[in-house]
Amino acid sequence: YILNKATRLIVLSAHWQGWFAKIVNADKIRVLANPVDDYLPPPQHSQRPLQIILFMGSLEARKGVVALLDAFIQLHAQYPELRLVYGGSGVLQTVLQEKIRSANLEGFVHLAGWVSGEAKSTLLQQADLFILPSFSENFPVALLEAMSAALPVITTAVGGIVDIVEHEQNGLLVKPGDTDAIIMQVQRLLE
């Protein structure tokens, strides 16, 4: 496909801009990031210890949802007050349910299903920490929403995430699939 002189290509992140620059003249590429409403007031529970970890997105392998549950199982043994909420649905929902049941964590891990509107706002307000342990991403709106809600974030340095999160500045980055690193970063925040 050849872009004519009047055509521009719009991409969501600098990551994608770099990728498309390999096949399209870089002058024709513009970055226009996903927007997010800045409508949520900061959480009102900063005086209590971290309790609720939130994930929002599709329950699929590339989102790292199983690695997150594996990390939570280990964390919960050390910090029994922790709760994990998955806001999303997808092909791994049954796998997660079985793993939750076999780890005896039914009261501590909640699969909220796909959330939007007021339900999403409520989850963001109740959460203390947002984790997005993806193996691949473009420019995740859920991460932007969590940051807009003033939540600390732990995520992975993949795709457009590196355009959003700078390690140790506005979030914490871990390698995809590294449950030990997720555990270590959550422990840092708990301490």
C-alpha positions in Angstrom: 0.0 0.0 0.0 1.5 3.4 -1.0 0.4 6.5 0.7 -0.2 9.5 -1.6 1.1 13.0 -0.7 -2.1 14.1 1.0 -2.5 11.0 3.1 -1.4 10.7 6.8 -1.2 7.7 9.0 -2.4 8.2 12.6 -1.1 5.8 15.2 -1.7 5.6 19.0 1.9 5.6 20.3 5.5 6.4 19.5 6.1 2.6 19.6 3.7 2.1 16.7 5.2 5.2 15.0 8.6 3.5 15.0 7.2 0.3 13.7 5.2 1.9 10.8 8.2 4.2 9.9 9.9 1.0 8.6 7.3 0.7 5.9 5.9 4.3 5.5 7.6 7.6 5.1 8.0 8.9 8.7 6.8 12.4 7.7 3.4 10.9 7.0 2.9 9.4 10.5 1.3 11.3 13.4 0.8 10.1 16.9 -2.6 10.7 18.4 -2.9 8.9 21.8 -6.0 7.5 23.2 -7.9 10.0 25.3 -9.2 9.4 28.8 -11.7 11.5 30.8 -10.1 13.1 33.8 -13.3 12.7 35.7 -12.4 10.8 38.8 -11.5 12.4 42.1 -8.5 10.8 43.9 -9.3 7.9 46.1 -10.4 8.9 49.7 -8.8 5.9 51.5 -5.1 6.9 51.6 -5.0 6.4 55.4 -5.7 2.7 55.3 -3.2 0.0 54.1 -3.2 -1.2 50.6 -5.9 -3.8 50.2 -7.4 -4.0 46.7 -5.4 -4.7 43.6 -7.3 -4.0 40.3 -6.9 -5.4 36.8 -9.0 -4.1 34.0 -9.0 -5.6 30.5 -9.6 -8.7 28.5 -9.1 -12.0 30.3 -6.7 -13.4 27.7 -3.1 -14.7 27.7 -1.5 -11.6 26.2 -2.8 -9.5 29.1 -0.8 -11.6 31.7 -3.9 -12.4 33.8 -2.6 -15.9 34.8 0.8 -14.5 35.9 -1.1 -11.9 38.0 -3.1 -14.6 39.7 0.0 -16.6 40.3 1.7 -13.6 41.9 -1.4 -12.9 44.0 -1.6 -16.4 45.3 1.9 -16.0 46.8 1.2 -12.5 48.0 -2.0 -13.5 49.7 -0.2 -16.1 51.8 2.0 -13.3 53.2 -0.7 -10.5 53.2 -4.1 -12.1 53.9 -5.9 -8.8 53.8 -5.2 -8.4 50.1 -8.0 -8.7 47.5 -7.7 -8.9 43.7 -10.4 -7.7 41.4 -10.5 -8.5 37.6 -12.6 -6.1 35.7 -13.0 -7.8 32.4 -14.1 -10.9 30.5 -12.6 -13.2 28.0 -11.4 -16.7 27.1 -9.4 -17.3 30.3 -12.3 -16.6 32.6 -13.0 -20.3 33.3 -9.2 -21.0 33.8 -9.1 -18.2 36.3 -12.2 -19.4 38.1 -10.7 -23.0 38.4 -7.4 -21.6 39.6 -9.1 -19.4 42.2 -11.2 -22.3 43.4 -8.3 -24.7 43.7 -6.2 -22.1 45.6 -9.2 -21.6 48.0 -9.3 -17.8 47.2 -13.0 -17.4 46.3 -13.5 -14.7 48.9 -10.3 -12.9 47.9 -10.4 -12.8 44.1 -13.4 -11.4 42.4 -14.2 -11.7 38.7 -16.4 -8.6 38.2 -17.0 -9.2 34.5 -16.7 -6.4 31.9 -17.2 -3.1 33.5 -18.1 0.4 32.1 -19.6 3.6 33.2 -20.4 3.9 36.9 -19.3 0.4 37.7 -15.8 1.1 36.3 -15.6 4.4 38.2 -16.6 2.6 41.4 -13.9 -0.1 40.9 -11.3 2.6 40.3 -12.3 4.5 43.4 -12.2 1.4 45.6 -8.9 0.1 44.3 -5.5 0.9 46.0 -3.3 -0.4 43.2 -3.6 -1.2 39.5 -1.7 -3.9 37.8 -1.5 -4.5 34.0 1.0 -7.3 33.4 0.6 -7.5 29.6 2.9 -9.4 27.2 1.8 -7.0 24.4 -0.1 -3.8 24.3 -0.7 -0.8 22.0 -1.7 2.2 24.2 -4.0 0.8 26.9 -6.9 3.0 28.0 -7.3 1.0 31.2 -3.8 2.1 32.3 -4.6 5.7 31.5 -7.9 5.5 33.5 -6.1 4.0 36.5 -3.5 6.8 36.4 -6.2 9.4 36.0 -7.8 7.9 39.1 -4.4 8.5 41.0 -3.7 4.8 41.4 -0.2 3.6 41.7 0.5 1.3 38.7 2.6 -1.8 38.1 2.8 -2.7 34.4 5.2 -4.1 31.8 7.5 -2.3 29.4 5.8 -3.4 26.2 4.4 -1.6 23.2 3.0 1.9 23.9 3.2 1.4 27.7 6.7 2.8 27.6 5.2 6.0 26.2 2.9 6.3 29.3 5.0 4.9 32.2 8.5 5.9 33.2 9.9 3.4 35.7 10.1 4.9 39.2 8.7 8.2 38.1 5.0 7.6 37.5 4.7 3.8 37.8 6.7 0.6 38.2 7.7 -1.5 35.3 8.3 -5.3 35.3 9.2 -7.8 32.6 6.2 -9.7 31.1 5.5 -13.0 32.9 7.8 -12.2 35.8 5.7 -13.1 38.8 8.6 -12.6 41.2 9.0 -9.0 40.0 5.3 -8.3 40.4 5.4 -9.7 43.9 8.5 -7.6 44.8 6.9 -4.4 43.5 3.7 -5.0 45.4 5.7 -5.7 48.5 7.5 -2.4 48.0 4.2 -0.6 47.9 2.9 -2.5 50.9 6.0 -1.6 53.0 
